[in-house]
């Protein structure tokens, strides 16, 4: 198991509360969030790339799967159908997520870019270069602000509403690569984890 996401308010034939678990062999395992029982297992691609991040859109049955083959895939879980394979990164992905409204998504990559995708058209909407490879990222759902974490322990912030560039990277973990980020619901604080297990 490599990554996990959960969302409520799903509609039939999906369980109302749904958990999606990504695997190293390219499958997404769907679990009923209320009972803990397996619901389905879906192969994301014939190539079976390692999944590095997944995200579920509440109430839509849509899933994003970011994988080691540099691609983001959009799946309709109700129909168990691949809708788009989105390519444009030149290195492995590190994060993905639906933006508010679920018509756009973001990806972060070790190629040093964060991209916003138009999910209806299946193409890149915006691409912003970070100062360094992005090894993790988090989205503030209501504002759309994206925080990027780097291998040298710094973080940078991008607000797509008002800027075309990341902020200057700020040291958080001294020389330790970041492996996880989470933004508080109010958008005022960030929780980060480094590869040595330290959380700030």
N, C-alpha and C positions, 0 to 999 in steps of 0.2 A: 504494500500500500504506500502510495507516494503523496497523496493530497486528498483533501476532503472539503465539501461544501454542503450547506443545508439551507432549505427554504420551505416556508409554509404556504398555505393557501393554494396549493396545486389543485388541478381539476382532473376528473376521471379521464382515462383509466389509471392515472397515477395516484399514489396515496396522497392524502391531503398534506401531510408533513413528510418531506422527502429528504434523504441524505444521499449524496453522490460521492463515491470514493473512487479515485483514480489509482491505477496500478502501473507497475513497471513494465507490464507486457501489453499496454495499450487498451485495456478494458476500463469501462466505467461500471462499477457495481452500484445498483440502486437499492436502497434500504428504506423500509417504512419507518419513519421517524417516531411513530407512536408505539409500534409493536416490536421494533428491532428485527423484523423478519425481512429476508431477502425478497426483493420485488422483481428485479431483472438484472441481466448483465449484457452490456452492449459493447461491441467492438467498435472503437472510434475510427480505425482505418485498417485497410488490408495490410499495410506495412507494420502495424502494431508498434508504433513509437512509444517510448516511455512518457507517461503523462506527468507533468510537473506542477500543474495548477488546474483547478476546475472552479466554475462558479455557476450557480443556479439563479434563474430569474423567478421571483415569486409569482405564482398564479399563471404562468405562461407555459410551463413544461419545456422551456428552452435551457440548454446547457452549453457553456463554453468549456472547451478543453484545450489547454496549451500543452504542447508536446516537445520532445527533444529533437524533432526534425524541423524545428524553427517555425512551425505552423500553428495557427489557431483554428479550431474547428467549432462550428456552430451546429448543434444537433437539436432536433425536435424529438423530445423523449416520448411524447404521446404517440407519435407515428413511428418512433425508432428509426429516424431518417436523418442523414447528414444533409444540411442545407448549404453550408459554405465551408470551403477550406481556404483560409486567408493566409497568404504568404507575402513576405516583404522584409522580414528580419534575416540577417545573415549569420546569426549565432543562436544558441539555444534560448528559449523563453524562460523567464523566471516568475512571471505573474500574469494574471488576467482578471478581468471583472466586467460586469455589466455596468454601464452608466445609468443614471436616473432616466426612466422611460423605456429602457431596454432596447432602444433602437440603435444604440452605439455601445461599443466596448473598448477597453484599453488593454494593451499588452506592454510588458516590459521585457527587456532582453539584455543578455550579456554583450550584444553588439553596441551597447551604449545608447539605445534609443527607447523612447516610449511612444507608442503609436495609438491613435484613436481610430477605430474602424466604424464605417457605416455598415451595419449588419443587414440592412435591406438591400443595398447595392452590392454588398460583398467586396468592398474595396477600402483602401486607406483613406481616411478623412483628414488626419493631421499626423505629422511625425516630428517629434522634438528630440534633439540630441542632448544627452546628459554629458557631464564632464568625464564620466567614467562608466565602465560596465555596470549595468543595473542588475544586482543579484537578488533583489526582492522589491516589492512595491505594494502600496495600499491606496485605496480610494476612499475619500469621504463621500458617501453616497448622495447626500442632499446638495452639497456644493460642487461636487465634481473635482475637487482638489486631489492631486495625486502626489504621494510622497515616494521618493525613490531611495533605496538603500544601496550602498556600494561596498566593495570588498575591502576598502581601507577603513571602514567603520564610520563613514560620513553619511549624512542624509541631505537630500535636496527636495524642494517643494516646487510644484508647478500648478498654477491656477489657470486652466485653459480659457476661462471667461475673460481674463484680463492680460494675459501674457503669452508670448511666443518663446519663452525660455525658462529654464529651471533657475531657482535661486542659487546663490553661491553655496556649495556643499558645507555643512556644519559638522564638525567632529562630535560623535556621540560615544562610540566605542573606540578606544585608542588602538588603532592598527589591527582590529579584529574585523573579519568579514561579517556583514549582516546576513542573517538567514530568515528573518521575519519582521514584519511591520504591521501595526494595527493603529487606526486612528479612532479617537474617542468620538462618540456620537455627536458631541457639541463642536467637534473640529478644533478644539483648543489644545489638545495634547496628543502625543504619539507614543506608543509603546513599541520598543524595539528589542530584538534578541540577536546576539552575536553568536558566532560559531563556537565559542567557548562556553555557551550556556548562560552567559550573563544577560539579564534583562534590565533595561533602563526605561 
